[in-house]
């Protein structure tokens, strides 16, 4: 397992994505599985960077765990920002046109659609969002 402790900001996003990609490539993960994992990780990390600390800078911890047996990529994102469970937000109505839909919520909706498992908990003053994808 790899653990990253970073200032949650746009500049550190590529550090996170590069580490995830390196772990997946080391297991010869197919591109069609790697891409949704990277897109999901980007969405979650950017949301932490932009919203978790109410416009101020804060820290993010990302655990990357890629297990070849049984073939699971597990990413755990932690921040000590404002408590917020993105899974409680109602999914957007994707049958509406872009003009008719409310702004926001599409990112986490896509994460839930692309990943096999998405869980949230608030524990010890931390938002903890865990995502998993079968390899």
N, CA, C and O atoms as a GROMACS GRO file, in nm:
protein
  540
    1UNK      N    1   0.085  -0.117   0.000
    1UNK     CA    2   0.000   0.000   0.000
    1UNK      C    3   0.089   0.123   0.000
    1UNK      O    4   0.192   0.127   0.068
    2UNK      N    5   0.051   0.222  -0.076
    2UNK     CA    6   0.122   0.350  -0.085
    2UNK      C    7   0.036   0.455  -0.018
    2UNK      O    8  -0.086   0.459  -0.039
    3UNK      N    9   0.098   0.540   0.064
    3UNK     CA   10   0.024   0.649   0.128
    3UNK      C   11   0.088   0.781   0.089
    3UNK      O   12   0.209   0.799   0.098
    4UNK      N   13   0.004   0.873   0.044
    4UNK     CA   14   0.048   1.007   0.009
    4UNK      C   15  -0.014   1.106   0.106
    4UNK      O   16  -0.134   1.100   0.133
    5UNK      N   17   0.066   1.198   0.159
    5UNK     CA   18   0.020   1.307   0.242
    5UNK      C   19   0.056   1.436   0.170
    5UNK      O   20   0.174   1.469   0.157
    6UNK      N   21  -0.044   1.507   0.124
    6UNK     CA   22  -0.021   1.622   0.038
    6UNK      C   23  -0.106   1.742   0.078
    6UNK      O   24  -0.212   1.727   0.139
    7UNK      N   25  -0.057   1.859   0.042
    7UNK     CA   26  -0.143   1.977   0.048
    7UNK      C   27  -0.247   1.958  -0.062
    7UNK      O   28  -0.212   1.938  -0.178
    8UNK      N   29  -0.374   1.966  -0.024
    8UNK     CA   30  -0.482   1.944  -0.120
    8UNK      C   31  -0.497   2.067  -0.209
    8UNK      O   32  -0.559   2.166  -0.171
    9UNK      N   33  -0.438   2.059  -0.328
    9UNK     CA   34  -0.447   2.170  -0.424
    9UNK      C   35  -0.430   2.114  -0.565
    9UNK      O   36  -0.390   2.000  -0.583
   10UNK      N   37  -0.462   2.196  -0.663
   10UNK     CA   38  -0.453   2.152  -0.802
   10UNK      C   39  -0.312   2.107  -0.838
   10UNK      O   40  -0.296   2.015  -0.919
   11UNK      N   41  -0.211   2.171  -0.781
   11UNK     CA   42  -0.072   2.140  -0.815
   11UNK      C   43  -0.030   1.999  -0.774
   11UNK      O   44   0.059   1.941  -0.836
   12UNK      N   45  -0.093   1.943  -0.671
   12UNK     CA   46  -0.055   1.809  -0.626
   12UNK      C   47  -0.140   1.698  -0.689
   12UNK      O   48  -0.116   1.579  -0.664
   13UNK      N   49  -0.239   1.736  -0.768
   13UNK     CA   50  -0.326   1.637  -0.833
   13UNK      C   51  -0.245   1.538  -0.915
   13UNK      O   52  -0.270   1.418  -0.909
   14UNK      N   53  -0.149   1.587  -0.992
   14UNK     CA   54  -0.076   1.498  -1.082
   14UNK      C   55   0.017   1.402  -1.006
   14UNK      O   56   0.049   1.295  -1.057
   15UNK      N   57   0.060   1.440  -0.888
   15UNK     CA   58   0.135   1.348  -0.804
   15UNK      C   59   0.048   1.228  -0.770
   15UNK      O   60   0.092   1.113  -0.779
   16UNK      N   61  -0.076   1.255  -0.731
   16UNK     CA   62  -0.171   1.149  -0.696
   16UNK      C   63  -0.198   1.061  -0.818
   16UNK      O   64  -0.189   0.938  -0.809
   17UNK      N   65  -0.231   1.122  -0.930
   17UNK     CA   66  -0.265   1.045  -1.049
   17UNK      C   67  -0.146   0.964  -1.100
   17UNK      O   68  -0.162   0.850  -1.143
   18UNK      N   69  -0.026   1.022  -1.095
   18UNK     CA   70   0.094   0.949  -1.139
   18UNK      C   71   0.121   0.827  -1.052
   18UNK      O   72   0.160   0.722  -1.104
   19UNK      N   73   0.102   0.841  -0.922
   19UNK     CA   74   0.124   0.727  -0.831
   19UNK      C   75   0.023   0.615  -0.856
   19UNK      O   76   0.059   0.498  -0.860
   20UNK      N   77  -0.103   0.653  -0.874
   20UNK     CA   78  -0.206   0.552  -0.903
   20UNK      C   79  -0.174   0.481  -1.034
   20UNK      O   80  -0.178   0.358  -1.042
   21UNK      N   81  -0.143   0.560  -1.135
   21UNK     CA   82  -0.113   0.504  -1.267
   21UNK      C   83   0.007   0.409  -1.260
   21UNK      O   84   0.005   0.303  -1.322
   22UNK      N   85   0.111   0.446  -1.186
   22UNK     CA   86   0.230   0.361  -1.174
   22UNK      C   87   0.196   0.227  -1.111
   22UNK      O   88   0.242   0.122  -1.156
   23UNK      N   89   0.113   0.230  -1.006
   23UNK     CA   90   0.073   0.104  -0.942
   23UNK      C   91  -0.008   0.017  -1.038
   23UNK      O   92   0.013  -0.104  -1.046
   24UNK      N   93  -0.100   0.078  -1.109
   24UNK     CA   94  -0.183   0.001  -1.201
   24UNK      C   95  -0.102  -0.055  -1.318
   24UNK      O   96  -0.123  -0.169  -1.361
   25UNK      N   97  -0.010   0.026  -1.369
   25UNK     CA   98   0.074  -0.021  -1.481
   25UNK      C   99   0.164  -0.136  -1.438
   25UNK      O  100   0.191  -0.226  -1.518
   26UNK      N  101   0.209  -0.134  -1.313
   26UNK     CA  102   0.296  -0.242  -1.265
   26UNK      C  103   0.223  -0.376  -1.264
   26UNK      O  104   0.286  -0.482  -1.262
   27UNK      N  105   0.090  -0.371  -1.266
   27UNK     CA  106   0.009  -0.494  -1.270
   27UNK      C  107  -0.050  -0.518  -1.409
   27UNK      O  108  -0.138  -0.602  -1.426
   28UNK      N  109   0.000  -0.444  -1.509
   28UNK     CA  110  -0.050  -0.455  -1.646
   28UNK      C  111  -0.201  -0.434  -1.654
   28UNK      O  112  -0.271  -0.502  -1.728
   29UNK      N  113  -0.247  -0.338  -1.578
   29UNK     CA  114  -0.391  -0.305  -1.578
   29UNK      C  115  -0.430  -0.251  -1.715
   29UNK      O  116  -0.365  -0.161  -1.767
   30UNK      N  117  -0.537  -0.305  -1.774
   30UNK     CA  118  -0.583  -0.256  -1.904
   30UNK      C  119  -0.630  -0.110  -1.896
   30UNK      O  120  -0.684  -0.066  -1.795
   31UNK      N  121  -0.609  -0.040  -2.003
   31UNK     CA  122  -0.646   0.103  -2.012
   31UNK      C  123  -0.794   0.125  -1.983
   31UNK      O  124  -0.831   0.224  -1.920
   32UNK      N  125  -0.880   0.032  -2.028
   32UNK     CA  126  -1.025   0.050  -2.008
   32UNK      C  127  -1.065   0.038  -1.862
   32UNK      O  128  -1.175   0.080  -1.825
   33UNK      N  129  -0.980  -0.018  -1.778
   33UNK     CA  130  -1.005  -0.022  -1.634
   33UNK      C  131  -0.934   0.094  -1.565
   33UNK      O  132  -0.987   0.154  -1.472
   34UNK      N  133  -0.812   0.125  -1.612
   34UNK     CA  134  -0.734   0.233  -1.553
   34UNK      C  135  -0.801   0.369  -1.570
   34UNK      O  136  -0.801   0.450  -1.477
   35UNK      N  137  -0.857   0.395  -1.685
   35UNK     CA  138  -0.914   0.527  -1.714
   35UNK      C  139  -1.025   0.566  -1.616
   35UNK      O  140  -1.020   0.676  -1.562
   36UNK      N  141  -1.126   0.482  -1.589
   36UNK     CA  142  -1.229   0.524  -1.493
   36UNK      C  143  -1.174   0.542  -1.351
   36UNK      O  144  -1.225   0.624  -1.276
   37UNK      N  145  -1.072   0.465  -1.315
   37UNK     CA  146  -1.011   0.482  -1.183
   37UNK      C  147  -0.946   0.619  -1.174
   37UNK      O  148  -0.962   0.690  -1.075
   38UNK      N  149  -0.871   0.657  -1.277
   38UNK     CA  150  -0.803   0.786  -1.277
   38UNK      C  151  -0.901   0.903  -1.282
   38UNK      O  152  -0.881   1.004  -1.215
   39UNK      N  153  -1.006   0.889  -1.361
   39UNK     CA  154  -1.109   0.994  -1.368
   39UNK      C  155  -1.176   1.011  -1.232
   39UNK      O  156  -1.198   1.123  -1.186
   40UNK      N  157  -1.208   0.900  -1.167
   40UNK     CA  158  -1.272   0.905  -1.035
   40UNK      C  159  -1.180   0.968  -0.932
   40UNK      O  160  -1.222   1.051  -0.852
   41UNK      N  161  -1.053   0.928  -0.934
   41UNK     CA  162  -0.956   0.983  -0.839
   41UNK      C  163  -0.942   1.133  -0.859
   41UNK      O  164  -0.935   1.209  -0.762
   42UNK      N  165  -0.938   1.176  -0.983
   42UNK     CA  166  -0.926   1.320  -1.012
   42UNK      C  167  -1.048   1.395  -0.958
   42UNK      O  168  -1.032   1.499  -0.895
   43UNK      N  169  -1.165   1.345  -0.983
   43UNK     CA  170  -1.288   1.410  -0.937
   43UNK      C  171  -1.287   1.426  -0.785
   43UNK      O  172  -1.316   1.534  -0.734
   44UNK      N  173  -1.255   1.320  -0.714
   44UNK     CA  174  -1.257   1.324  -0.568
   44UNK      C  175  -1.150   1.418  -0.515
   44UNK      O  176  -1.178   1.500  -0.426
   45UNK      N  177  -1.028   1.408  -0.568
   45UNK     CA  178  -0.918   1.489  -0.518
   45UNK      C  179  -0.943   1.638  -0.544
   45UNK      O  180  -0.917   1.722  -0.458
   46UNK      N  181  -0.991   1.671  -0.661
   46UNK     CA  182  -1.020   1.811  -0.694
   46UNK      C  183  -1.130   1.866  -0.603
   46UNK      O  184  -1.123   1.981  -0.561
   47UNK      N  185  -1.230   1.784  -0.573
   47UNK     CA  186  -1.335   1.828  -0.481
   47UNK      C  187  -1.278   1.857  -0.342
   47UNK      O  188  -1.316   1.955  -0.278
   48UNK      N  189  -1.186   1.772  -0.295
   48UNK     CA  190  -1.121   1.799  -0.167
   48UNK      C  191  -1.045   1.930  -0.174
   48UNK      O  192  -1.059   2.015  -0.086
   49UNK      N  193  -0.964   1.946  -0.279
   49UNK     CA  194  -0.881   2.066  -0.294
   49UNK      C  195  -0.965   2.194  -0.300
   49UNK      O  196  -0.926   2.296  -0.244
   50UNK      N  197  -1.079   2.188  -0.366
   50UNK     CA  198  -1.159   2.309  -0.388
   50UNK      C  199  -1.261   2.337  -0.278
   50UNK      O  200  -1.294   2.454  -0.253
   51UNK      N  201  -1.311   2.234  -0.211
   51UNK     CA  202  -1.426   2.255  -0.122
   51UNK      C  203  -1.409   2.210   0.022
   51UNK      O  204  -1.478   2.263   0.110
   52UNK      N  205  -1.322   2.116   0.051
   52UNK     CA  206  -1.317   2.057   0.185
   52UNK      C  207  -1.282   2.158   0.293
   52UNK      O  208  -1.332   2.147   0.406
   53UNK      N  209  -1.199   2.254   0.261
   53UNK     CA  210  -1.150   2.347   0.364
   53UNK      C  211  -1.207   2.488   0.348
   53UNK      O  212  -1.149   2.585   0.396
   54UNK      N  213  -1.321   2.498   0.281
   54UNK     CA  214  -1.390   2.626   0.271
   54UNK      C  215  -1.306   2.737   0.208
   54UNK      O  216  -1.309   2.851   0.254
   55UNK      N  217  -1.231   2.703   0.103
   55UNK     CA  218  -1.151   2.803   0.034
   55UNK      C  219  -1.010   2.819   0.090
   55UNK      O  220  -0.928   2.890   0.031
   56UNK      N  221  -0.980   2.754   0.201
   56UNK     CA  222  -0.846   2.759   0.259
   56UNK      C  223  -0.771   2.632   0.219
   56UNK      O  224  -0.831   2.536   0.170
   57UNK      N  225  -0.639   2.633   0.240
   57UNK     CA  226  -0.561   2.514   0.210
   57UNK      C  227  -0.566   2.417   0.327
   57UNK      O  228  -0.569   2.457   0.443
   58UNK      N  229  -0.565   2.291   0.294
   58UNK     CA  230  -0.562   2.185   0.394
   58UNK      C  231  -0.490   2.066   0.338
   58UNK      O  232  -0.441   2.068   0.225
   59UNK      N  233  -0.484   1.963   0.416
   59UNK     CA  234  -0.411   1.842   0.377
   59UNK      C  235  -0.508   1.733   0.329
   59UNK      O  236  -0.625   1.729   0.366
   60UNK      N  237  -0.454   1.648   0.245
   60UNK     CA  238  -0.527   1.530   0.200
   60UNK      C  239  -0.434   1.410   0.212
   60UNK      O  240  -0.314   1.420   0.186
   61UNK      N  241  -0.490   1.300   0.252
   61UNK     CA  242  -0.416   1.174   0.259
   61UNK      C  243  -0.482   1.079   0.160
   61UNK      O  244  -0.604   1.063   0.160
   62UNK      N  245  -0.401   1.017   0.076
   62UNK     CA  246  -0.453   0.923  -0.022
   62UNK      C  247  -0.378   0.791  -0.004
   62UNK      O  248  -0.255   0.786  -0.012
   63UNK      N  249  -0.454   0.685   0.019
   63UNK     CA  250  -0.397   0.551   0.026
   63UNK      C  251  -0.430   0.479  -0.104
   63UNK      O  252  -0.545   0.475  -0.147
   64UNK      N  253  -0.327   0.421  -0.164
   64UNK     CA  254  -0.342   0.347  -0.288
   64UNK      C  255  -0.309   0.202  -0.258
   64UNK      O  256  -0.197   0.170  -0.217
   65UNK      N  257  -0.406   0.116  -0.276
   65UNK     CA  258  -0.386  -0.026  -0.248
   65UNK      C  259  -0.433  -0.105  -0.368
   65UNK      O  260  -0.552  -0.114  -0.396
   66UNK      N  261  -0.338  -0.164  -0.439
   66UNK     CA  262  -0.372  -0.244  -0.556
   66UNK      C  263  -0.332  -0.389  -0.524
   66UNK      O  264  -0.214  -0.421  -0.510
   67UNK      N  265  -0.432  -0.474  -0.513
   67UNK     CA  266  -0.410  -0.614  -0.478
   67UNK      C  267  -0.430  -0.700  -0.602
   67UNK      O  268  -0.542  -0.707  -0.654
   68UNK      N  269  -0.324  -0.764  -0.650
   68UNK     CA  270  -0.341  -0.848  -0.769
   68UNK      C  271  -0.432  -0.968  -0.744
   68UNK      O  272  -0.495  -1.020  -0.836
   69UNK      N  273  -0.437  -1.012  -0.619
   69UNK     CA  274  -0.524  -1.125  -0.586
   69UNK      C  275  -0.612  -1.083  -0.470
   69UNK      O  276  -0.562  -1.077  -0.357
   70UNK      N  277  -0.736  -1.053  -0.490
   70UNK     CA  278  -0.828  -1.096  -0.594
   70UNK      C  279  -0.843  -0.998  -0.710
   70UNK      O  280  -0.936  -1.014  -0.789
   71UNK      N  281  -0.757  -0.900  -0.725
   71UNK     CA  282  -0.767  -0.807  -0.836
   71UNK      C  283  -0.855  -0.687  -0.806
   71UNK      O  284  -0.957  -0.666  -0.872
   72UNK      N  285  -0.816  -0.609  -0.706
   72UNK     CA  286  -0.893  -0.492  -0.665
   72UNK      C  287  -0.800  -0.372  -0.652
   72UNK      O  288  -0.690  -0.382  -0.597
   73UNK      N  289  -0.843  -0.260  -0.703
   73UNK     CA  290  -0.777  -0.133  -0.677
   73UNK      C  291  -0.864  -0.058  -0.576
   73UNK      O  292  -0.980  -0.030  -0.603
   74UNK      N  293  -0.806  -0.027  -0.460
   74UNK     CA  294  -0.878   0.046  -0.355
   74UNK      C  295  -0.805   0.177  -0.330
   74UNK      O  296  -0.685   0.178  -0.302
   75UNK      N  297  -0.879   0.286  -0.340
   75UNK     CA  298  -0.826   0.418  -0.311
   75UNK      C  299  -0.904   0.476  -0.194
   75UNK      O  300  -1.028   0.475  -0.194
   76UNK      N  301  -0.832   0.527  -0.096
   76UNK     CA  302  -0.896   0.588   0.021
   76UNK      C  303  -0.848   0.733   0.031
   76UNK      O  304  -0.729   0.760   0.040
   77UNK      N  305  -0.944   0.825   0.028
   77UNK     CA  306  -0.916   0.968   0.036
   77UNK      C  307  -0.960   1.019   0.173
   77UNK      O  308  -1.074   0.997   0.214
   78UNK      N  309  -0.868   1.087   0.244
   78UNK     CA  310  -0.901   1.142   0.376
   78UNK      C  311  -0.869   1.290   0.379
   78UNK      O  312  -0.768   1.335   0.325
   79UNK      N  313  -0.958   1.366   0.442
   79UNK     CA  314  -0.930   1.506   0.469
   79UNK      C  315  -0.994   1.544   0.601
   79UNK      O  316  -1.089   1.479   0.646
   80UNK      N  317  -0.943   1.650   0.662
   80UNK     CA  318  -0.998   1.698   0.789
   80UNK      C  319  -1.079   1.825   0.767
   80UNK      O  320  -1.086   1.913   0.853
   81UNK      N  321  -1.140   1.833   0.651
   81UNK     CA  322  -1.220   1.949   0.615
   81UNK      C  323  -1.360   1.942   0.674
   81UNK      O  324  -1.388   1.864   0.766
   82UNK      N  325  -1.445   2.023   0.619
   82UNK     CA  326  -1.585   2.030   0.660
   82UNK      C  327  -1.649   1.893   0.640
   82UNK      O  328  -1.637   1.836   0.531
   83UNK      N  329  -1.716   1.838   0.741
   83UNK     CA  330  -1.782   1.708   0.721
   83UNK      C  331  -1.882   1.715   0.605
   83UNK      O  332  -1.970   1.801   0.602
   84UNK      N  333  -1.866   1.623   0.512
   84UNK     CA  334  -1.955   1.622   0.396
   84UNK      C  335  -1.956   1.483   0.333
   84UNK      O  336  -1.852   1.429   0.296
   85UNK      N  337  -2.075   1.427   0.323
   85UNK     CA  338  -2.093   1.298   0.260
   85UNK      C  339  -2.150   1.320   0.119
   85UNK      O  340  -2.269   1.347   0.105
   86UNK      N  341  -2.066   1.309   0.016
   86UNK     CA  342  -2.115   1.332  -0.120
   86UNK      C  343  -2.214   1.227  -0.167
   86UNK      O  344  -2.285   1.248  -0.265
   87UNK      N  345  -2.219   1.113  -0.099
   87UNK     CA  346  -2.310   1.007  -0.141
   87UNK      C  347  -2.454   1.035  -0.100
   87UNK      O  348  -2.547   0.972  -0.151
   88UNK      N  349  -2.473   1.131  -0.009
   88UNK     CA  350  -2.609   1.168   0.031
   88UNK      C  351  -2.676   1.260  -0.069
   88UNK      O  352  -2.798   1.276  -0.068
   89UNK      N  353  -2.597   1.321  -0.155
   89UNK     CA  354  -2.653   1.412  -0.256
   89UNK      C  355  -2.732   1.330  -0.357
   89UNK      O  356  -2.688   1.225  -0.405
   90UNK      N  357  -2.850   1.380  -0.389
   90UNK     CA  358  -2.935   1.311  -0.485
   90UNK      C  359  -2.868   1.310  -0.622
   90UNK      O  360  -2.811   1.410  -0.666
   91UNK      N  361  -2.875   1.195  -0.690
   91UNK     CA  362  -2.818   1.185  -0.824
   91UNK      C  363  -2.890   1.280  -0.918
   91UNK      O  364  -3.012   1.299  -0.909
   92UNK      N  365  -2.815   1.341  -1.010
   92UNK     CA  366  -2.879   1.431  -1.106
   92UNK      C  367  -2.966   1.353  -1.203
   92UNK      O  368  -2.941   1.235  -1.230
   93UNK      N  369  -3.067   1.419  -1.254
   93UNK     CA  370  -3.155   1.357  -1.353
   93UNK      C  371  -3.087   1.372  -1.489
   93UNK      O  372  -3.094   1.477  -1.552
   94UNK      N  373  -3.023   1.266  -1.533
   94UNK     CA  374  -2.948   1.272  -1.659
   94UNK      C  375  -3.038   1.267  -1.782
   94UNK      O  376  -2.989   1.276  -1.895
   95UNK      N  377  -3.169   1.252  -1.761
   95UNK     CA  378  -3.259   1.256  -1.876
   95UNK      C  379  -3.291   1.399  -1.915
   95UNK      O  380  -3.341   1.424  -2.025
   96UNK      N  381  -3.262   1.494  -1.825
   96UNK     CA  382  -3.286   1.636  -1.856
   96UNK      C  383  -3.172   1.690  -1.940
   96UNK      O  384  -3.061   1.637  -1.938
   97UNK      N  385  -3.199   1.796  -2.014
   97UNK     CA  386  -3.093   1.861  -2.091
   97UNK      C  387  -3.001   1.935  -1.994
   97UNK      O  388  -3.037   1.959  -1.878
   98UNK      N  389  -2.884   1.972  -2.040
   98UNK     CA  390  -2.788   2.044  -1.956
   98UNK      C  391  -2.848   2.174  -1.903
   98UNK      O  392  -2.820   2.213  -1.790
   99UNK      N  393  -2.928   2.239  -1.982
   99UNK     CA  394  -2.990   2.365  -1.941
   99UNK      C  395  -3.093   2.344  -1.830
   99UNK      O  396  -3.113   2.432  -1.746
  100UNK      N  397  -3.159   2.228  -1.831
  100UNK     CA  398  -3.264   2.200  -1.733
  100UNK      C  399  -3.211   2.147  -1.600
  100UNK      O  400  -3.278   2.158  -1.498
  101UNK      N  401  -3.090   2.089  -1.601
  101UNK     CA  402  -3.033   2.028  -1.481
  101UNK      C  403  -2.975   2.132  -1.387
  101UNK      O  404  -2.929   2.238  -1.430
  102UNK      N  405  -2.979   2.100  -1.257
  102UNK     CA  406  -2.912   2.183  -1.158
  102UNK      C  407  -2.762   2.168  -1.174
  102UNK      O  408  -2.714   2.063  -1.217
  103UNK      N  409  -2.688   2.272  -1.141
  103UNK     CA  410  -2.543   2.268  -1.148
  103UNK      C  411  -2.490   2.183  -1.031
  103UNK      O  412  -2.539   2.193  -0.919
  104UNK      N  413  -2.390   2.100  -1.060
  104UNK     CA  414  -2.324   2.022  -0.956
  104UNK      C  415  -2.380   1.881  -0.946
  104UNK      O  416  -2.493   1.854  -0.988
  105UNK      N  417  -2.299   1.794  -0.890
  105UNK     CA  418  -2.343   1.658  -0.863
  105UNK      C  419  -2.310   1.556  -0.970
  105UNK      O  420  -2.319   1.436  -0.945
  106UNK      N  421  -2.271   1.601  -1.089
  106UNK     CA  422  -2.242   1.505  -1.195
  106UNK      C  423  -2.114   1.427  -1.167
  106UNK      O  424  -2.106   1.308  -1.198
  107UNK      N  425  -2.015   1.492  -1.108
  107UNK     CA  426  -1.887   1.427  -1.083
  107UNK      C  427  -1.900   1.305  -0.995
  107UNK      O  428  -1.855   1.197  -1.032
  108UNK      N  429  -1.960   1.321  -0.879
  108UNK     CA  430  -1.974   1.208  -0.786
  108UNK      C  431  -2.069   1.103  -0.845
  108UNK      O  432  -2.054   0.984  -0.819
  109UNK      N  433  -2.166   1.147  -0.923
  109UNK     CA  434  -2.255   1.054  -0.992
  109UNK      C  435  -2.174   0.964  -1.086
  109UNK      O  436  -2.193   0.842  -1.089
  110UNK      N  437  -2.082   1.024  -1.162
  110UNK     CA  438  -1.999   0.946  -1.254
  110UNK      C  439  -1.906   0.852  -1.177
  110UNK      O  440  -1.881   0.740  -1.221
  111UNK      N  441  -1.854   0.899  -1.063
  111UNK     CA  442  -1.770   0.812  -0.980
  111UNK      C  443  -1.850   0.688  -0.938
  111UNK      O  444  -1.800   0.576  -0.949
  112UNK      N  445  -1.972   0.709  -0.892
  112UNK     CA  446  -2.056   0.596  -0.849
  112UNK      C  447  -2.086   0.502  -0.965
  112UNK      O  448  -2.096   0.381  -0.946
  113UNK      N  449  -2.101   0.557  -1.084
  113UNK     CA  450  -2.130   0.475  -1.202
  113UNK      C  451  -2.007   0.397  -1.250
  113UNK      O  452  -2.020   0.283  -1.295
  114UNK      N  453  -1.889   0.457  -1.239
  114UNK     CA  454  -1.768   0.396  -1.294
  114UNK      C  455  -1.701   0.297  -1.199
  114UNK      O  456  -1.636   0.202  -1.243
  115UNK      N  457  -1.717   0.317  -1.069
  115UNK     CA  458  -1.649   0.232  -0.972
  115UNK      C  459  -1.742   0.121  -0.926
  115UNK      O  460  -1.864   0.131  -0.937
  116UNK      N  461  -1.683   0.014  -0.875
  116UNK     CA  462  -1.762  -0.100  -0.827
  116UNK      C  463  -1.813  -0.078  -0.685
  116UNK      O  464  -1.915  -0.135  -0.647
  117UNK      N  465  -1.743   0.003  -0.608
  117UNK     CA  466  -1.782   0.028  -0.470
  117UNK      C  467  -1.739   0.169  -0.431
  117UNK      O  468  -1.626   0.210  -0.459
  118UNK      N  469  -1.829   0.242  -0.366
  118UNK     CA  470  -1.799   0.377  -0.317
  118UNK      C  471  -1.860   0.388  -0.178
  118UNK      O  472  -1.980   0.366  -0.161
  119UNK      N  473  -1.778   0.421  -0.079
  119UNK     CA  474  -1.825   0.431   0.059
  119UNK      C  475  -1.771   0.558   0.123
  119UNK      O  476  -1.661   0.604   0.092
  120UNK      N  477  -1.850   0.614   0.213
  120UNK     CA  478  -1.810   0.733   0.288
  120UNK      C  479  -1.830   0.707   0.436
  120UNK      O  480  -1.925   0.641   0.478
  121UNK      N  481  -1.737   0.761   0.516
  121UNK     CA  482  -1.759   0.766   0.660
  121UNK      C  483  -1.688   0.889   0.715
  121UNK      O  484  -1.590   0.937   0.658
  122UNK      N  485  -1.739   0.937   0.827
  122UNK     CA  486  -1.675   1.046   0.899
  122UNK      C  487  -1.628   0.987   1.030
  122UNK      O  488  -1.709   0.941   1.111
  123UNK      N  489  -1.496   0.989   1.052
  123UNK     CA  490  -1.441   0.924   1.169
  123UNK      C  491  -1.320   1.002   1.219
  123UNK      O  492  -1.234   1.041   1.140
  124UNK      N  493  -1.314   1.024   1.349
  124UNK     CA  494  -1.201   1.092   1.412
  124UNK      C  495  -1.169   1.226   1.345
  124UNK      O  496  -1.053   1.260   1.326
  125UNK      N  497  -1.274   1.300   1.311
  125UNK     CA  498  -1.256   1.432   1.251
  125UNK      C  499  -1.215   1.429   1.105
  125UNK      O  500  -1.169   1.530   1.051
  126UNK      N  501  -1.232   1.314   1.039
  126UNK     CA  502  -1.191   1.300   0.898
  126UNK      C  503  -1.306   1.255   0.810
  126UNK      O  504  -1.384   1.167   0.846
  127UNK      N  505  -1.315   1.317   0.693
  127UNK     CA  506  -1.396   1.264   0.584
  127UNK      C  507  -1.314   1.152   0.523
  127UNK      O  508  -1.196   1.171   0.493
  128UNK      N  509  -1.374   1.036   0.504
  128UNK     CA  510  -1.305   0.922   0.446
  128UNK      C  511  -1.392   0.868   0.332
  128UNK      O  512  -1.502   0.817   0.355
  129UNK      N  513  -1.341   0.880   0.211
  129UNK     CA  514  -1.413   0.831   0.094
  129UNK      C  515  -1.329   0.719   0.032
  129UNK      O  516  -1.214   0.740  -0.005
  130UNK      N  517  -1.387   0.601   0.022
  130UNK     CA  518  -1.318   0.484  -0.031
  130UNK      C  519  -1.386   0.442  -0.161
  130UNK      O  520  -1.508   0.429  -0.169
  131UNK      N  521  -1.302   0.421  -0.264
  131UNK     CA  522  -1.355   0.371  -0.390
  131UNK      C  523  -1.278   0.244  -0.428
  131UNK      O  524  -1.160   0.231  -0.398
  132UNK      N  525  -1.349   0.152  -0.494
  132UNK     CA  526  -1.287   0.027  -0.536
  132UNK      C  527  -1.330  -0.006  -0.678
  132UNK      O  528  -1.442   0.022  -0.721
  133UNK      N  529  -1.236  -0.067  -0.750
  133UNK     CA  530  -1.264  -0.114  -0.887
  133UNK      C  531  -1.201  -0.252  -0.901
  133UNK      O  532  -1.084  -0.272  -0.868
  134UNK      N  533  -1.278  -0.345  -0.952
  134UNK     CA  534  -1.224  -0.479  -0.980
  134UNK      C  535  -1.133  -0.469  -1.102
  134UNK      O  536  -1.167  -0.405  -1.201
  135UNK      N  537  -1.019  -0.533  -1.091
  135UNK     CA  538  -0.925  -0.532  -1.202
  135UNK      C  539  -0.951  -0.650  -1.294
  135UNK      O  540  -0.881  -0.667  -1.394
   0.00000   0.00000   0.00000
